[in-house]
Amino acid sequence: MTVKIGLKCVETGDINYTTTKNSKTHTEKVELSKYCPRLKKHTVHKEVKLKS
């Protein structure tokens, strides 16, 4: 079962990226270091639910 998720910047609160994940095999929340265009540097982005 694949679901759409957003990746939200911890520092600014912006949802900068969207992706999908298999919720059956990956039950933990996704946390990645991604580029934040507002801050112009790499920051931690955490998984949030998207309205579908």
N, C-alpha and C positions, 0 to 999 in steps of 0.2 A: 504494500500500500504506500504509494508515493504522495507526499504532501508538499505544498509550496510553503516556504518560510522566508522571512526577511532577515537581513543582518543589520542590526542597529548599533551605531557607534555609541560606546559607553560614555565618551566625553561630551559629545554634542547632542546626542539623542536622535540623530537623523538616521533614517533607514536608507542606506546607500546601495545595498545589493539585495537581490532576490535569488533564490536557488531552490532546489528540491532535495528532499531526503526521504529515505525509506524508514517509516516510523516503526516498523516491526523489528528491523535489525539494529537501528541506532536509536535507542530509547533516551539517551542523555542529550542535553542541550548542546548545540554547536557553538564553539567559541573560537574565532579565528583572528589573526592579525591582518587587517586589510587597510587600503589607502582611504583616508577621509579627505575629500576634496575641500571641505570648508577649512580644515586645519592645515591642509597641505602636508600631511605626514601620515605614517602608519599608526593605527590605533587598534585596540581590541574591539571587535564587533561580536555581539551576542545574538543568538536566535530569538526571534519574536514571531508570533502568529500573524498571518496576513488575512485580511478580510477577503473572502472568496465569493 
